[in-house]
Amino acid sequence: MRVLSDPKGYWADLTRSEQGVVAFIVAFAGLLLVGLLTGALAPTYFLYLVGLAGMYALLSFGLNSQWGFTGLINFSVAAFFGIGAYGTALMSASSSPIAGDLLPIVGLVVALVVAALLALAIGIPTLRLRADYLAIASLGLAEVVRLVVLNERQFTNGSAGVRGIPPFFEGFPVLADLPQMMPGLAIRPLPGTTIVLETPFWGALLNVVVVLGFVGVSYAVLRRAHRSPWGRVLRTIRSDEDLARALGKNTYGFKMQSFVLGSLIMALAGVFYAHLNLFVSPGDLDPVTTFYVWVAVILGGSGSNRGALFGGFVIVGIREGTRFLNEFAWIPIDVAPLRLLLIGVLIVVLMRYRPQGVLPPQRELIWPKVVDEAPDRPDSGVREAKVGGGDD
């Protein structure tokens, strides 16, 4: 990797915003490391936060593939997240009123199939509508899914939620029993500080492996798709749908593909959350989840996969970091309930000074090989070429 072989050259090639993001990540990672070494942050909770950040990154990827790529306004992020969570929970949980005790991989497949079918069912009548009407329809979908989950107790357990959800690797050889097989470790990084790594830590570490796999595959697919001819058509639709239609493109079909793809990634985030939290309830379908994901995409930059990833981690940092601010005696008010206000202020500042987002997508649309082969400066300008060519 160039960042290791030539760090100065790597840093010089970054834009100012990218340098700011790298500096922020390094500083935040240093803060977390200090918390771990001093015992202020438990290792198991730290891994839980990493898993939660990966979940929000997946949700941001899904919305970015819809809004950032194609311009589809989707306010039903929480609905597809809930479909993924309840789909796998009702298949694999011991308290499921439908099936239960199936392998989590079966729940994953069922959740993705149901999410795809729901996306098709909603997309067929709504994707022919213009942006405002699609937004209203998607907002209604989110509330319908939440109320169905809350009131259809014979299928979802209602407000009691679904308990007894197994870890994701349940039924896998070796991995299923790995947390219990791993030995307990006691590490003393600093005098007076002891870090204990036991079964919950190893289980949380497996969750991190799962979400990193989900995030890595989703990022690779979206990155490739964004640079492909398919992605160029989506960007044309976002800029001027009439122009794309005039060029002979089936804009309805392309929008449907983008909508289904984003919905599947959102459902994938729900599947991971169910096996991370081991419990789901109608409260997990709170519309504020949709608000957080929109903030993450706007913060990172619409259409930017790197921005969606960064925005998801920032949102988790704000959500969970404000829980600890009350421990500082010099803060006279309760800060934790003000997280929505803080996020709102962040958006206002961002729209004022950085409306394109922290990491706009322009650099993601250029193949690195093309940049490497391009000359630094042309040998001659247009006028010099004409003069040198004579009257020919």
Residue pairs with C-beta under 8 A, 6 or more apart in sequence:
2 9
2 10
3 10
11 19
11 22
14 22
15 363
17 354
17 358
17 359
17 360
18 359
20 358
21 310
21 358
21 359
28 317
32 41
32 46
34 40
35 41
35 46
36 43
36 46
36 189
36 195
37 189
37 190
37 193
38 190
38 193
39 193
39 194
39 195
43 195
43 197
43 201
44 200
44 201
44 204
47 201
47 204
47 205
47 207
47 208
48 204
48 207
48 276
49 316
49 320
50 208
50 211
51 204
51 207
51 208
51 211
51 272
51 276
52 276
52 316
52 320
53 312
53 313
53 316
53 317
54 208
54 211
54 212
54 214
54 215
54 272
54 312
55 211
55 269
55 272
55 273
55 276
55 312
56 269
56 292
56 293
56 296
56 312
56 313
56 315
56 316
57 215
57 308
57 309
57 312
57 313
58 211
58 214
58 215
58 218
58 265
58 266
58 268
58 269
58 272
58 312
59 77
59 81
59 265
59 266
59 269
59 289
59 293
59 296
59 312
60 293
60 296
60 297
60 300
60 308
60 309
60 311
60 312
61 215
61 218
61 219
61 222
61 262
61 265
61 305
61 308
61 309
62 77
62 80
62 261
62 262
62 263
62 264
62 265
62 266
62 268
62 269
63 74
63 77
63 262
63 266
63 293
63 294
63 297
63 308
64 222
64 262
64 297
64 300
64 302
64 303
64 304
64 305
64 307
64 308
65 222
65 225
65 258
65 261
65 262
65 265
66 72
66 74
66 258
66 259
66 262
67 73
67 74
67 297
67 302
68 297
68 301
68 302
68 303
68 304
68 308
68 361
69 226
69 231
69 234
69 235
69 238
69 258
69 303
70 234
70 237
70 238
70 254
70 255
70 258
70 259
71 131
71 237
71 238
71 239
71 241
72 127
72 131
72 134
72 255
72 258
72 259
72 262
73 131
73 132
73 134
73 135
73 138
74 134
74 135
74 138
74 259
74 262
75 135
75 138
75 139
75 142
75 287
75 290
76 122
76 138
76 139
76 141
76 142
76 145
76 290
77 142
77 266
77 289
77 290
77 293
77 294
78 142
78 145
78 146
78 285
78 286
78 287
78 289
78 290
79 118
79 141
79 142
79 144
79 145
79 146
79 285
80 115
80 118
80 119
80 263
80 266
80 267
80 270
81 266
81 267
81 269
81 270
81 273
81 284
81 285
81 289
82 145
82 146
82 149
82 270
82 280
82 284
82 285
83 111
83 114
83 115
83 118
83 145
83 267
83 270
84 111
84 112
84 115
84 266
84 267
84 268
84 269
84 270
84 271
84 273
84 274
85 111
85 270
85 271
85 273
85 274
85 280
85 284
86 111
86 149
86 156
86 162
86 270
86 274
86 280
87 107
87 110
87 111
87 112
87 114
87 115
87 267
87 270
87 271
88 104
88 107
88 108
88 110
88 111
88 165
88 270
88 271
88 274
88 275
89 96
89 107
89 162
89 165
89 274
89 280
90 96
90 97
90 98
90 99
90 100
90 107
90 155
90 156
90 162
91 98
91 99
91 100
91 102
91 104
91 106
91 107
91 110
91 111
92 100
92 101
92 102
92 103
92 104
92 106
92 107
92 165
92 166
92 170
93 100
93 101
93 162
93 163
93 164
93 165
93 166
94 100
94 101
94 163
94 164
94 166
95 157
95 162
95 163
95 164
96 157
96 162
96 164
97 153
97 154
97 155
97 156
97 157
98 155
100 164
103 170
103 171
104 166
104 167
104 168
104 169
104 170
104 171
104 275
105 171
107 271
107 274
108 268
108 271
111 267
111 270
111 271
112 264
112 267
112 268
112 271
114 267
115 263
115 264
115 266
115 267
116 260
116 263
116 264
118 263
119 259
119 260
119 263
119 264
120 256
120 260
122 137
122 138
122 141
123 255
123 256
123 259
123 260
124 256
125 137
126 133
126 134
126 137
126 138
127 134
127 252
127 255
127 256
127 259
128 252
129 137
142 285
142 287
142 290
143 287
145 285
146 282
146 285
146 287
148 156
149 156
149 282
149 285
150 156
150 158
150 159
150 282
151 158
152 158
153 160
156 162
156 282
158 282
159 281
159 282
160 281
161 279
161 280
161 281
161 282
161 283
162 279
162 280
162 281
163 278
163 279
164 278
165 274
165 275
165 277
165 278
165 279
165 280
166 275
166 278
167 176
167 203
167 206
167 207
167 275
167 278
168 206
168 207
168 210
168 272
168 275
169 175
169 176
169 178
169 206
169 210
170 176
175 206
178 202
178 206
179 199
179 200
179 202
179 203
179 206
180 199
182 199
182 202
184 196
184 197
184 198
184 199
185 196
185 197
185 198
186 194
186 195
186 196
186 197
187 194
187 195
187 196
187 197
188 194
188 195
189 195
207 272
207 275
207 276
210 272
210 275
211 272
211 276
214 268
214 269
214 272
215 309
218 265
218 268
219 305
219 309
222 305
223 305
223 364
225 231
225 261
226 303
226 305
226 361
226 364
226 365
227 364
227 365
227 367
230 254
230 257
233 244
233 249
233 254
234 254
234 258
235 303
236 243
236 244
236 247
236 249
237 244
237 249
237 251
237 254
237 255
238 303
241 251
244 251
244 254
245 251
273 280
273 284
274 280
277 284
288 340
292 315
292 319
292 343
293 312
293 315
295 311
295 315
295 343
295 346
295 347
296 308
296 311
296 312
296 314
296 315
297 307
297 308
297 311
298 311
298 347
298 350
298 351
298 357
299 307
299 310
299 311
299 314
299 315
299 346
299 347
299 350
299 357
299 358
300 306
300 307
300 308
300 309
300 310
300 311
300 312
300 357
300 358
300 359
301 307
301 356
301 357
301 358
301 359
301 360
301 361
302 357
302 361
303 360
303 361
304 357
304 359
304 360
304 361
304 364
305 361
305 364
306 359
306 364
307 357
307 358
307 359
307 360
307 361
310 358
310 359
311 358
315 343
318 339
318 342
318 343
318 346
319 339
322 335
322 336
322 338
322 339
322 342
323 336
325 331
325 335
325 336
326 334
326 335
326 336
350 357
350 358
380 388
